[in-house]
């Protein structure tokens, strides 16, 4: 399998998941502005949506959208327990989390990267995000991971999105539960390895 990614983007979530699952995965970076891959391919011909993550399967078919990709990867390595079994209520709860992260967190934080966003609207977005962070802090209180005591694909995704806050002027220190969670996930060997591979930290 090959993951098309951009350093630090939401594609880091399936990168972490593949490492946690012990799945073989090759990487190819994508310049999202030029739509060129590291080997000179036209990325728009690989994924017509034009964004990462994009997973090329062993049969050459393409899978897109982060929540779908991470569940696919987790199901290829069920012993990793990165996702509860299909058909279980726990799996539905995981999907509930993935939907929340992608719609309320990813889109909220992600739009702050737009340099053309009017300052008045930027303030509104940050105010809404603060309410989301308040709720999230309550949900994570007393828990190691979003699903409780087991690390899942939702944690890989949430960690990735929380990592963007420092780049868009959101001070996460206002939510100590979230900064503690971020540090806890960030210390995992697979997360460290993914960040090193994407050039986000120096190798130890």
VENURZI-V231755 format. One record per residue. N is the residue number from 1. RES is the residue in one letter. SS is DSSP state (A for helix, B for strand, O for the rest). PSI is psi in degrees with one decimal (* if undefined). Layout:
{{N	RES	SS	PSI} {N	RES	SS	PSI}}
//
This chain:
{{1	X	O	149.4} {2	X	B	131.8} {3	X	B	121.2} {4	X	B	126.6} {5	X	B	166.6} {6	X	O	132.3} {7	X	O	124.8} {8	X	O	-6.5} {9	X	O	-177.3} {10	X	O	-13.5} {11	X	A	-14.6} {12	X	A	-26.3} {13	X	A	-55.6} {14	X	A	-27.6} {15	X	A	-47.7} {16	X	A	-44.8} {17	X	A	-43.5} {18	X	A	-40.4} {19	X	A	-42.5} {20	X	A	-35.4} {21	X	A	-11.3} {22	X	O	28.4} {23	X	O	137.3} {24	X	O	131.8} {25	X	O	124.9} {26	X	B	157.0} {27	X	B	143.7} {28	X	B	119.0} {29	X	B	150.4} {30	X	B	130.9} {31	X	B	108.7} {32	X	O	-17.5} {33	X	O	-47.5} {34	X	O	-14.2} {35	X	O	32.8} {36	X	B	140.6} {37	X	B	170.9} {38	X	O	-25.5} {39	X	O	11.6} {40	X	O	11.7} {41	X	O	154.0} {42	X	B	104.9} {43	X	A	-29.7} {44	X	A	-19.9} {45	X	A	-17.1} {46	X	A	-47.0} {47	X	O	104.9} {48	X	O	-14.6} {49	X	O	-25.6} {50	X	O	7.6} {51	X	O	164.2} {52	X	O	161.3} {53	X	O	156.7} {54	X	B	122.9} {55	X	B	120.4} {56	X	B	117.9} {57	X	O	168.9} {58	X	O	-23.9} {59	X	O	5.1} {60	X	O	-7.9} {61	X	O	161.6} {62	X	B	135.1} {63	X	B	131.0} {64	X	B	173.8} {65	X	O	115.5} {66	X	A	-50.5} {67	X	A	-35.0} {68	X	A	-41.9} {69	X	A	-45.9} {70	X	A	-34.3} {71	X	A	-38.2} {72	X	A	-46.8} {73	X	A	-42.8} {74	X	A	-40.0} {75	X	A	-19.1} {76	X	A	-14.3} {77	X	O	66.6} {78	X	A	-27.6} {79	X	A	-20.2} {80	X	A	-17.4} {81	X	O	32.7} {82	X	O	-13.1} {83	X	O	138.1} {84	X	O	165.5} {85	X	O	143.0} {86	X	O	141.0} {87	X	O	-11.5} {88	X	O	157.2} {89	X	A	-32.1} {90	X	A	-35.4} {91	X	A	-39.1} {92	X	A	-40.1} {93	X	A	-38.2} {94	X	A	-43.8} {95	X	A	-33.6} {96	X	A	-44.0} {97	X	A	-45.2} {98	X	A	-38.7} {99	X	A	-39.4} {100	X	A	-46.3} {101	X	A	-42.9} {102	X	A	-35.6} {103	X	A	-40.2} {104	X	A	-30.8} {105	X	A	-56.7} {106	X	A	-52.9} {107	X	A	-34.6} {108	X	A	-53.0} {109	X	A	-41.4} {110	X	A	-37.1} {111	X	A	-16.5} {112	X	A	-12.4} {113	X	A	-13.6} {114	X	O	111.4} {115	X	O	-16.3} {116	X	O	0.0} {117	X	O	127.0} {118	X	O	143.0} {119	X	A	-34.8} {120	X	A	-42.8} {121	X	A	-35.2} {122	X	A	-40.4} {123	X	A	-38.3} {124	X	A	-43.8} {125	X	A	-42.9} {126	X	A	-35.9} {127	X	A	-41.6} {128	X	A	-40.1} {129	X	A	-36.3} {130	X	A	-38.9} {131	X	A	-37.4} {132	X	A	-40.6} {133	X	A	-35.3} {134	X	A	-48.2} {135	X	A	-45.2} {136	X	A	-40.6} {137	X	A	-40.8} {138	X	A	-38.7} {139	X	A	-31.3} {140	X	A	-7.6} {141	X	O	123.4} {142	X	O	6.0} {143	X	O	146.1} {144	X	O	-36.8} {145	X	B	167.1} {146	X	O	-29.4} {147	X	O	4.7} {148	X	B	-115.5} {149	X	O	-3.5} {150	X	O	124.7} {151	X	O	132.6} {152	X	O	178.7} {153	X	A	-26.5} {154	X	A	-33.6} {155	X	A	-38.4} {156	X	A	-39.8} {157	X	A	-47.8} {158	X	A	-41.8} {159	X	A	-43.5} {160	X	A	-46.2} {161	X	A	-41.8} {162	X	A	-30.0} {163	X	O	-19.9} {164	X	O	-20.8} {165	X	A	-36.2} {166	X	A	-19.4} {167	X	A	-7.7} {168	X	O	17.8} {169	X	O	26.1} {170	X	O	119.6} {171	X	O	101.0} {172	X	A	-12.2} {173	X	A	-13.5} {174	X	A	-15.4} {175	X	O	82.9} {176	X	A	-32.5} {177	X	A	-37.8} {178	X	A	-38.3} {179	X	A	-36.2} {180	X	A	-41.8} {181	X	A	-45.5} {182	X	A	-43.5} {183	X	A	-38.1} {184	X	A	-46.4} {185	X	A	-40.0} {186	X	A	-19.5} {187	X	O	-8.2} {188	X	O	138.2} {189	X	A	-41.2} {190	X	A	-37.5} {191	X	A	-44.1} {192	X	A	-43.2} {193	X	A	-41.7} {194	X	A	-42.8} {195	X	A	-38.8} {196	X	A	-45.3} {197	X	A	-30.9} {198	X	O	4.3} {199	X	O	22.8} {200	X	O	-10.9} {201	X	O	156.7} {202	X	O	145.4} {203	X	O	143.0} {204	X	O	*}}
//
